[in-house]
């Protein structure tokens, strides 16, 4: 799956013969120049479009085509360029962009599921994803069951009964659990379920879920794809039949449309995505090695560390280890807060995948909605911190982490 991109780092790249390589696709994929022949992608901020005649308008609505835009809630040229470029990077048949990552999660699941359906999900989910599965879907008559994602026996038991969807993150947020995608996908398909993977931690560069058996891939484009703290966005990728027949009508009529301006920012983000992610992965590995074994650190988690519980599986499924390092400070919440407050370079923030290094305390921020027993069950103790490694010099980051440890 992994191949060299010619720049020294490994990324998951297109397989078809003659296809542009990853970095070329990130810069030029899906490019549509207007009659003005602009260098940079054009920014179409308009909400609507005009017609030469009443008959043309009627035909545009009666027989929509990808090239005839009618309203930017449905489709927009700048948004279409972003969708096409991301689709090519992912190796998917189709893509629809959304206003945020959570709009992508909710849209994909609601387009797929109906009252009376059943979803099986990994317990280790981002807090808002857990809320959708546990609190919102039941209001629509959709049954759910959580499993420990790394336990294949639990997947086998849960998928021994029919299901419509399987939903998971790998690596998971924030504990970096790695789920065996081919095994889970085989079990899901035997149960009649489609596999929906939130691939935000891995990005399309480091892991290709569709090639590992998944049916639908979701991104918060706010993270690495923008990666510079500028805008929100999301994306859903999968088979053309799912996107055209189920997803597009749901998004069209419920309205979580990505703004053209944000789509333009995300296009610019895709141009540098391979360079940023590879550099951030190298920095994250350096930081993880520094934290691993420190006396005030109870544990450090990173997929490329040999001490990671699923290190071998991570190496098989991922080209690199990702940009996030999770570690646990000895001393619980009080010690973790002292650590955070002593940092001078790394910012306290709940975002990730940014050019700037960001750190958060999941138990009181991203996962504070979870009941304490549920947080404990997925390993989110009061001492756990999630560090998203940016593009700063690794030595400066380590110096800052030393300041935090000294405060503990």
Long-range contacts (C-beta under 8 A, 24 or more apart in sequence): 1-208, 1-211, 1-319, 2-319, 5-274, 7-274, 7-275, 7-278, 8-278, 9-274, 9-278, 9-281, 9-282, 9-320, 10-319, 10-320, 11-205, 11-206, 11-274, 11-277, 11-278, 11-319, 11-320, 12-204, 12-205, 12-206, 12-207, 12-208, 12-211, 12-319, 14-88, 14-91, 15-91, 22-89, 22-205, 22-274, 23-274, 23-275, 25-85, 25-88, 25-89, 26-85, 26-89, 26-270, 26-271, 26-272, 26-273, 26-274, 27-270, 27-271, 29-84, 29-85, 29-88, 29-89, 29-270, 30-80, 30-81, 30-82, 30-83, 30-84, 30-85, 30-87, 30-88, 31-81, 31-85, 32-77, 32-80, 32-81, 41-78, 41-81, 41-264, 41-267, 41-268, 42-77, 42-78, 43-78, 43-260, 43-261, 43-264, 44-72, 44-76, 44-77, 44-78, 44-260, 45-260, 45-261, 46-72, 46-260, 47-71, 47-72, 47-73, 48-72, 72-257, 72-260, 73-252, 73-255, 73-257, 74-252, 74-257, 76-257, 76-260, 76-263, 77-260, 78-260, 78-263, 78-264, 78-267, 79-257, 79-258, 79-260, 79-263, 81-263, 81-267, 82-233, 82-235, 82-258, 82-263, 82-264, 82-266, 82-267, 82-270, 83-235, 85-267, 85-270, 86-204, 86-219, 86-221, 86-225, 86-235, 86-237, 86-270, 87-237, 89-204, 89-205, 89-270, 89-273, 90-204, 90-208, 90-210, 90-217, 90-237, 91-204, 91-208, 91-210, 91-211, 92-210, 92-217, 92-237, 92-238, 92-239, 93-238, 93-239, 93-240, 93-243, 94-237, 94-238, 94-239, 94-240, 94-242, 94-243, 94-244, 95-235, 95-236, 95-237, 95-243, 96-235, 96-236, 96-243, 96-247, 96-248, 96-251, 97-221, 97-233, 97-234, 97-235, 97-258, 97-263, 97-266, 98-233, 98-234, 98-235, 98-236, 98-251, 98-256, 98-257, 98-258, 99-232, 99-233, 99-234, 99-256, 99-257, 99-258, 99-259, 99-262, 100-220, 100-222, 100-232, 100-233, 100-234, 100-256, 101-200, 101-218, 101-219, 101-220, 101-221, 101-222, 101-223, 101-232, 101-233, 101-234, 102-128, 102-129, 102-132, 102-220, 102-234, 103-234, 103-256, 104-218, 104-219, 104-220, 104-234, 104-235, 104-236, 105-129, 105-132, 105-198, 105-218, 105-234, 106-132, 106-136, 106-256, 107-236, 107-247, 107-250, 107-251, 107-254, 107-256, 108-196, 108-216, 108-218, 108-236, 108-247, 109-133, 109-137, 109-165, 109-167, 109-196, 110-140, 110-250, 111-242, 111-246, 111-247, 111-250, 111-251, 112-164, 112-165, 112-194, 112-196, 112-216, 112-242, 112-246, 113-137, 113-140, 113-142, 113-164, 113-165, 114-142, 114-164, 115-140, 115-141, 115-142, 116-141, 116-142, 117-142, 117-143, 117-163, 117-164, 117-165, 118-142, 118-143, 118-144, 118-145, 118-161, 118-162, 118-163, 118-164, 119-143, 119-144, 119-145, 119-163, 119-164, 119-165, 119-166, 119-167, 119-193, 120-144, 120-145, 120-146, 120-147, 120-155, 120-158, 120-159, 120-163, 120-165, 120-166, 120-167, 120-188, 120-191, 120-193, 121-145, 121-146, 121-147, 121-166, 121-167, 121-168, 122-146, 122-147, 122-148, 122-149, 122-167, 122-168, 122-169, 122-170, 122-172, 122-177, 122-179, 123-147, 123-148, 123-149, 123-374, 123-377, 123-378, 124-148, 124-149, 124-169, 124-172, 124-173, 124-175, 124-177, 124-378, 124-379, 125-167, 125-168, 125-169, 125-172, 125-173, 125-198, 126-169, 126-173, 126-198, 126-366, 126-367, 127-366, 127-367, 127-368, 127-369, 127-370, 128-369, 129-167, 129-169, 129-198, 130-367, 130-369, 130-370, 130-374, 131-369, 133-167, 149-177, 149-179, 149-184, 150-177, 150-178, 150-179, 150-180, 150-309, 150-310, 152-180, 152-183, 152-184, 152-187, 155-183, 155-184, 155-187, 156-187, 159-187, 159-188, 159-190, 159-191, 159-193, 160-191, 161-191, 162-191, 162-192, 162-193, 163-188, 163-191, 163-192, 163-193, 164-192, 164-193, 164-194, 165-193, 165-194, 165-195, 165-196, 166-193, 166-194, 166-195, 166-196, 167-196, 167-198, 168-195, 168-196, 168-197, 168-198, 169-197, 169-198, 169-200, 169-201, 170-197, 170-199, 170-201, 170-202, 170-207, 170-317, 171-201, 171-202, 171-303, 171-314, 171-318, 171-322, 171-324, 172-201, 172-378, 173-200, 173-201, 173-366, 173-386, 174-324, 174-326, 174-362, 174-366, 174-367, 174-380, 174-384, 174-386, 175-301, 175-326, 175-378, 175-379, 175-380, 175-384, 176-201, 176-301, 176-302, 176-303, 176-308, 176-322, 176-324, 176-326, 177-309, 177-310, 178-303, 178-308, 178-310, 178-313, 178-314, 178-317, 178-318, 180-313, 180-317, 181-209, 181-212, 181-213, 181-214, 181-317, 182-212, 182-213, 184-213, 185-212, 185-213, 185-214, 185-215, 186-213, 189-213, 194-242, 200-224, 200-353, 201-322, 201-323, 201-324, 201-352, 202-318, 202-322, 203-273, 203-277, 203-353, 205-273, 205-274, 205-277, 205-278, 205-319, 206-277, 206-281, 206-318, 206-319, 206-320, 206-321, 206-322, 207-317, 207-318, 207-319, 210-237, 210-238, 212-317, 215-239, 215-242, 216-242, 221-266, 221-269, 222-351, 222-353, 223-351, 223-352, 223-353, 223-354, 224-269, 224-273, 224-276, 224-277, 224-323, 224-353, 225-266, 225-269, 225-270, 225-273, 225-353, 226-265, 226-266, 226-269, 227-269, 227-272, 227-273, 227-276, 227-353, 227-354, 227-355, 228-269, 228-354, 228-355, 229-351, 229-354, 229-355, 229-356, 230-265, 231-259, 231-261, 231-262, 231-265, 231-266, 232-262, 233-258, 233-262, 233-263, 233-265, 233-266, 234-258, 276-355, 276-391, 277-320, 277-323, 278-320, 279-391, 280-323, 280-389, 280-390, 280-391, 281-320, 281-321, 281-322, 281-323, 282-394, 283-323, 283-389, 283-390, 283-391, 283-392, 283-394, 283-397, 284-321, 284-322, 284-323, 284-324, 284-325, 284-389, 285-321, 286-394, 286-398, 287-325, 287-387, 287-389, 287-394, 287-397, 287-398, 287-401, 288-321, 288-325, 290-398, 290-401, 291-325, 291-327, 291-401, 294-405, 295-330, 296-329, 296-330, 296-331, 296-335, 296-405, 296-408, 297-327, 297-328, 297-329, 297-330, 297-405, 298-327, 298-328, 298-329, 298-330, 298-383, 299-327, 299-328, 300-325, 300-326, 300-327, 300-328, 301-325, 301-326, 301-327, 302-326, 323-352, 323-353, 323-388, 323-389, 324-352, 324-386, 324-387, 324-388, 324-389, 325-386, 325-387, 325-389, 326-384, 326-385, 326-386, 326-387, 327-384, 327-385, 327-387, 328-381, 328-383, 328-384, 328-385, 329-383, 329-384, 329-385, 329-408, 330-383, 330-408, 331-383, 331-408, 332-381, 332-382, 332-383, 333-361, 333-363, 333-364, 333-382, 333-383, 335-383, 335-408, 336-361, 336-382, 336-383, 336-384, 336-385, 337-361, 338-404, 338-407, 338-408, 339-385, 339-404, 339-405, 339-407, 339-408, 340-385, 340-404, 341-407, 342-403, 342-404, 342-406, 342-407, 343-400, 343-401, 343-403, 343-404, 344-400, 344-403, 345-392, 345-396, 345-397, 345-399, 345-400, 346-387, 346-397, 346-400, 346-401, 351-388, 352-386, 352-388, 353-388, 354-388, 354-390, 355-390, 355-391, 356-390, 356-391, 356-392, 357-387, 357-388, 357-389, 357-390, 357-392, 357-397, 358-387, 358-388, 358-390, 359-385, 359-386, 359-387, 359-388, 360-385, 360-386, 361-385, 362-386
